[in-house]
Amino acid sequence: MRILIALFIVSFSWVGSAQNSQQPTTTTYFFIRHAEKDLSNPKDHNPKLTEAGKIRSKNWAKILEDTPIDYVYTTDYIRTKKTAAPIAKSKGLEMKIYNPKKLNDIDFQQNTIGKTTVVVGHSNTTPTFVNKIIGKNKYNSIDETIYGKLFIVKITGEVITDTVLIIN
Protein backbone atom coordinates (compact mmCIF):
# COMPACT_ATOMS: atom_id res chain seq x y z
CA MET A 1 0.00 0.00 0.00
CA ARG A 2 2.83 2.41 0.92
CA ILE A 3 4.55 1.59 -2.34
CA LEU A 4 1.38 2.42 -4.27
CA ILE A 5 1.00 5.72 -2.43
CA ALA A 6 4.68 6.56 -3.00
CA LEU A 7 4.36 5.73 -6.69
CA PHE A 8 1.23 7.88 -6.92
CA ILE A 9 2.98 10.84 -5.23
CA VAL A 10 6.07 10.49 -7.43
CA SER A 11 3.91 10.22 -10.56
CA PHE A 12 1.81 13.21 -9.57
CA SER A 13 4.93 15.27 -8.77
CA TRP A 14 6.50 14.35 -12.11
CA VAL A 15 3.37 15.33 -14.05
CA GLY A 16 3.16 18.61 -12.14
CA SER A 17 6.81 19.47 -12.76
CA ALA A 18 6.49 18.53 -16.43
CA GLN A 19 3.56 20.91 -16.77
CA ASN A 20 5.45 23.71 -15.03
CA SER A 21 8.52 23.26 -17.22
CA GLN A 22 6.64 23.54 -20.52
CA GLN A 23 7.99 26.08 -22.96
CA PRO A 24 5.77 29.09 -23.71
CA THR A 25 3.66 28.88 -26.84
CA THR A 26 5.03 30.56 -29.97
CA THR A 27 2.72 32.35 -32.37
CA THR A 28 4.17 33.36 -35.74
CA TYR A 29 2.72 35.73 -38.33
CA PHE A 30 3.88 36.37 -41.87
CA PHE A 31 2.35 39.59 -43.20
CA ILE A 32 2.52 40.44 -46.89
CA ARG A 33 0.92 43.06 -49.06
CA HIS A 34 -1.03 41.84 -52.07
CA ALA A 35 0.96 41.43 -55.27
CA GLU A 36 1.01 43.90 -58.17
CA LYS A 37 -2.49 45.01 -59.12
CA ASP A 38 -3.85 46.09 -62.48
CA LEU A 39 -3.97 49.90 -62.47
CA SER A 40 -5.29 50.29 -66.03
CA ASN A 41 -8.77 51.36 -64.85
CA PRO A 42 -8.57 54.02 -62.10
CA LYS A 43 -12.29 53.54 -61.37
CA ASP A 44 -11.85 49.83 -60.58
CA HIS A 45 -11.60 49.57 -56.78
CA ASN A 46 -11.22 45.79 -56.86
CA PRO A 47 -8.66 45.12 -59.59
CA LYS A 48 -7.11 41.79 -60.52
CA LEU A 49 -3.41 41.05 -60.42
CA THR A 50 -1.10 41.88 -63.29
CA GLU A 51 1.06 39.15 -64.83
CA ALA A 52 3.89 40.31 -62.55
CA GLY A 53 1.49 40.04 -59.61
CA LYS A 54 0.54 36.49 -60.56
CA ILE A 55 4.22 35.55 -60.68
CA ARG A 56 4.87 37.22 -57.31
CA SER A 57 1.94 35.39 -55.69
CA LYS A 58 3.38 32.06 -56.86
CA ASN A 59 6.79 33.12 -55.55
CA TRP A 60 5.33 33.82 -52.09
CA ALA A 61 4.15 30.20 -52.04
CA LYS A 62 7.66 29.05 -53.00
CA ILE A 63 9.25 31.24 -50.33
CA LEU A 64 7.00 29.71 -47.67
CA GLU A 65 7.20 26.20 -49.14
CA ASP A 66 9.19 24.70 -46.25
CA THR A 67 7.34 26.61 -43.54
CA PRO A 68 4.46 24.86 -41.80
CA ILE A 69 1.41 27.15 -42.07
CA ASP A 70 -1.79 26.69 -40.09
CA TYR A 71 -3.89 29.54 -41.49
CA VAL A 72 -4.00 31.91 -44.43
CA TYR A 73 -5.99 35.10 -43.85
CA THR A 74 -6.88 37.58 -46.58
CA THR A 75 -9.16 40.54 -47.07
CA ASP A 76 -12.14 40.06 -49.37
CA TYR A 77 -10.60 41.68 -52.45
CA ILE A 78 -9.58 40.00 -55.70
CA ARG A 79 -5.95 41.12 -55.42
CA THR A 80 -5.48 39.82 -51.86
CA LYS A 81 -7.30 36.55 -52.47
CA LYS A 82 -5.30 35.92 -55.65
CA THR A 83 -2.07 36.66 -53.76
CA ALA A 84 -3.02 34.31 -50.92
CA ALA A 85 -4.42 31.51 -53.10
CA PRO A 86 -1.11 29.86 -54.13
CA ILE A 87 0.05 29.79 -50.49
CA ALA A 88 -3.23 28.30 -49.27
CA LYS A 89 -3.32 25.78 -52.13
CA SER A 90 0.26 24.64 -51.49
CA LYS A 91 -0.63 23.97 -47.85
CA GLY A 92 -4.05 22.44 -48.51
CA LEU A 93 -5.76 25.22 -46.55
CA GLU A 94 -8.94 27.23 -47.02
CA MET A 95 -8.42 30.98 -46.98
CA LYS A 96 -10.05 32.85 -44.11
CA ILE A 97 -11.47 36.31 -44.80
CA TYR A 98 -10.76 39.07 -42.29
CA ASN A 99 -12.20 42.55 -42.06
CA PRO A 100 -9.46 45.19 -42.53
CA LYS A 101 -11.48 47.51 -40.28
CA LYS A 102 -11.21 45.02 -37.38
CA LEU A 103 -7.52 44.20 -37.22
CA ASN A 104 -6.28 41.85 -34.49
CA ASP A 105 -9.73 41.36 -32.99
CA ILE A 106 -10.28 38.84 -30.21
CA ASP A 107 -11.43 36.08 -32.61
CA PHE A 108 -8.27 36.45 -34.70
CA GLN A 109 -6.09 36.40 -31.58
CA GLN A 110 -7.79 33.29 -30.16
CA ASN A 111 -7.75 31.43 -33.49
CA THR A 112 -4.07 32.06 -34.20
CA ILE A 113 -2.45 31.67 -30.78
CA GLY A 114 0.29 29.05 -30.98
CA LYS A 115 -0.13 28.82 -34.75
CA THR A 116 1.75 30.02 -37.83
CA THR A 117 -0.40 32.34 -39.89
CA VAL A 118 0.01 34.17 -43.19
CA VAL A 119 -1.92 37.43 -43.48
CA VAL A 120 -2.35 39.11 -46.86
CA GLY A 121 -3.41 42.73 -46.78
CA HIS A 122 -2.85 46.13 -48.31
CA SER A 123 -0.26 48.90 -48.32
CA ASN A 124 -1.96 50.60 -45.38
CA THR A 125 -3.54 47.70 -43.46
CA THR A 126 -0.51 45.41 -43.38
CA PRO A 127 1.77 47.75 -41.37
CA THR A 128 -1.18 48.82 -39.20
CA PHE A 129 -1.97 45.16 -38.42
CA VAL A 130 1.68 44.52 -37.50
CA ASN A 131 1.69 47.63 -35.27
CA LYS A 132 -1.42 46.41 -33.43
CA ILE A 133 0.15 43.02 -32.75
CA ILE A 134 3.52 44.36 -31.58
CA GLY A 135 1.87 47.12 -29.56
CA LYS A 136 3.96 49.90 -31.11
CA ASN A 137 3.41 52.43 -33.88
CA LYS A 138 6.59 51.30 -35.65
CA TYR A 139 5.64 50.75 -39.30
CA ASN A 140 4.18 53.22 -41.80
CA SER A 141 2.10 52.50 -44.89
CA ILE A 142 3.96 50.74 -47.66
CA ASP A 143 4.76 52.82 -50.73
CA GLU A 144 2.35 52.01 -53.57
CA THR A 145 5.24 50.79 -55.75
CA ILE A 146 6.55 48.25 -53.20
CA TYR A 147 5.12 44.73 -53.20
CA GLY A 148 7.94 42.64 -51.75
CA LYS A 149 7.91 43.41 -48.02
CA LEU A 150 7.57 40.46 -45.68
CA PHE A 151 6.85 41.30 -42.04
CA ILE A 152 7.56 38.47 -39.61
CA VAL A 153 6.21 38.68 -36.08
CA LYS A 154 6.90 36.04 -33.42
CA ILE A 155 5.32 35.99 -30.01
CA THR A 156 6.75 33.61 -27.41
CA GLY A 157 5.28 34.14 -23.99
CA GLU A 158 5.67 37.87 -23.32
CA VAL A 159 8.47 38.34 -25.88
CA ILE A 160 7.49 39.84 -29.24
CA THR A 161 10.00 40.11 -32.08
CA ASP A 162 9.43 41.65 -35.49
CA THR A 163 11.48 41.66 -38.66
CA VAL A 164 10.97 43.05 -42.15
CA LEU A 165 12.51 41.48 -45.22
CA ILE A 166 12.45 42.85 -48.75
CA ILE A 167 11.99 40.04 -51.26
CA ASN A 168 12.02 40.95 -54.92
Phi and psi in degrees as a GROMACS rama.xvg file:
@    title "Ramachandran Plot"
@    xaxis  label "Phi"
@    yaxis  label "Psi"
@TYPE xy
-62.3319  -37.803  ARG-2
-63.6225  -42.6511  ILE-3
-62.6018  -43.1141  LEU-4
-64.3746  -44.2872  ILE-5
-61.538  -43.8463  ALA-6
-62.614  -40.3202  LEU-7
-62.5927  -45.8445  PHE-8
-64.4562  -45.2426  ILE-9
-61.8054  -44.7299  VAL-10
-61.7022  -46.1265  SER-11
-63.7397  -41.4863  PHE-12
-64.2414  -41.2551  SER-13
-64.4066  -44.3673  TRP-14
-62.4521  -43.6201  VAL-15
-62.6662  -43.194  GLY-16
-70.6991  -32.4627  SER-17
-65.3832  -38.7315  ALA-18
-68.1973  -38.4614  GLN-19
-71.4497  -25.2428  ASN-20
-93.7282  8.00509  SER-21
-64.2625  143.975  GLN-22
-72.9672  148.478  GLN-23
-64.0286  152.768  PRO-24
-69.0864  141.234  THR-25
-109.476  130.536  THR-26
-113.837  131.192  THR-27
-124.824  135.584  THR-28
-123.834  136.307  TYR-29
-113.546  115.927  PHE-30
-107.792  128.182  PHE-31
-133.47  151.548  ILE-32
-84.5638  151.485  ARG-33
-55.5899  157.341  HIS-34
-74.4952  177.99  ALA-35
-53.6544  129.245  GLU-36
-104.598  155.76  LYS-37
-75.6724  114.919  ASP-38
-101.809  13.3508  LEU-39
-67.0734  -24.2869  SER-40
-120.333  100.552  ASN-41
-61.062  -18.4027  PRO-42
-85.8751  -11.3999  LYS-43
-82.4112  108.839  ASP-44
-89.363  -0.0500431  HIS-45
-137.542  61.9942  ASN-46
-74.1593  160.736  PRO-47
-82.5584  177.108  LYS-48
-83.14  150.402  LEU-49
-77.0173  176.405  THR-50
-61.3999  -40.5447  GLU-51
-62.5937  -37.3336  ALA-52
-65.7624  -39.3788  GLY-53
-63.9146  -39.9695  LYS-54
-65.4266  -44.9187  ILE-55
-61.1388  -41.3693  ARG-56
-63.3526  -37.5151  SER-57
-67.3888  -36.6026  LYS-58
-66.5744  -35.1816  ASN-59
-59.2652  -41.4775  TRP-60
-63.1237  -39.1032  ALA-61
-66.8261  -40.5731  LYS-62
-61.52  -38.7769  ILE-63
-94.4148  9.22595  LEU-64
-52.3659  -43.6509  GLU-65
-94.6302  10.0315  ASP-66
-102.841  122.745  THR-67
-65.8352  129.189  PRO-68
-122.796  132.903  ILE-69
-95.4154  -36.4418  ASP-70
-140.726  150.145  TYR-71
-126.959  115.648  VAL-72
-105.662  143.746  TYR-73
-148.586  154.994  THR-74
-76.8451  169.697  THR-75
-92.3287  53.9742  ASP-76
-123.035  150.147  TYR-77
-55.3803  -48.0758  ILE-78
-63.8499  -36.4289  ARG-79
-76.4439  -41.0187  THR-80
-65.2851  -38.7892  LYS-81
-70.2683  -28.8168  LYS-82
-72.6174  -40.8705  THR-83
-76.3128  -27.7172  ALA-84
-55.5868  -46.6401  ALA-85
-63.483  -33.0843  PRO-86
-66.8445  -51.1031  ILE-87
-59.7875  -44.5865  ALA-88
-61.8044  -43.3626  LYS-89
-64.9378  -23.0489  SER-90
-102.659  -1.92182  LYS-91
68.0198  34.9197  GLY-92
-113.419  151.442  LEU-93
-85.0566  142.041  GLU-94
-77.7422  141.897  MET-95
-106.94  133.129  LYS-96
-89.661  132.838  ILE-97
-120.569  155.387  TYR-98
-89.9954  118.527  ASN-99
-67.6282  -7.62278  PRO-100
-91.8005  -6.26893  LYS-101
-129.223  67.0827  LYS-102
-77.5214  136.487  LEU-103
57.7819  39.372  ASN-104
-70.9777  171.33  ASP-105
-61.1438  -36.9659  ILE-106
-63.2782  -45.1097  ASP-107
-60.6497  -46.6142  PHE-108
-59.8848  -46.9478  GLN-109
-66.9934  -39.0112  GLN-110
-68.5867  -31.5494  ASN-111
-102.492  -4.71638  THR-112
-60.9779  129.188  ILE-113
77.1863  7.86564  GLY-114
-114.084  171.106  LYS-115
-112.594  122.878  THR-116
-129.79  135.624  THR-117
-100.557  133.444  VAL-118
-124.585  120.691  VAL-119
-105.866  125.448  VAL-120
-138.907  -144.496  GLY-121
-125.064  174.5  HIS-122
-61.2983  -28.4659  SER-123
-99.3729  -36.8813  ASN-124
-76.8699  -31.8205  THR-125
-62.1684  -53.7395  THR-126
-65.0387  -33.4261  PRO-127
-64.6444  -41.9335  THR-128
-61.4693  -46.3165  PHE-129
-59.7849  -46.0218  VAL-130
-57.7215  -41.1383  ASN-131
-64.0929  -40.1089  LYS-132
-70.8716  -41.4957  ILE-133
-82.2083  -11.6227  ILE-134
73.9603  24.5756  GLY-135
-139.422  151.952  LYS-136
-93.453  71.2034  ASN-137
-96.4914  -36.1929  LYS-138
-110.994  137.642  TYR-139
-96.7913  169.19  ASN-140
-53.6229  148.472  SER-141
-82.4247  136.185  ILE-142
-55.4687  141.448  ASP-143
-58.3373  -20.0059  GLU-144
-93.4472  -2.28083  THR-145
-106.189  123.86  ILE-146
-122.983  -1.30481  TYR-147
-106.882  18.1983  GLY-148
-81.5274  135.075  LYS-149
-122.534  114.213  LEU-150
-95.5488  129.065  PHE-151
-119.586  122.185  ILE-152
-121.054  129.501  VAL-153
-122.977  134.628  LYS-154
-123.597  117.319  ILE-155
-126.108  109.552  THR-156
62.322  -120.591  GLY-157
-97.3477  -1.84586  GLU-158
-93.732  124.578  VAL-159
-118.453  126.178  ILE-160
-120.496  147.923  THR-161
-139.532  143.091  ASP-162
-140.81  147.338  THR-163
-123.224  130.104  VAL-164
-116.205  147.167  LEU-165
-106.752  119.534  ILE-166
-123.23  110.905  ILE-167
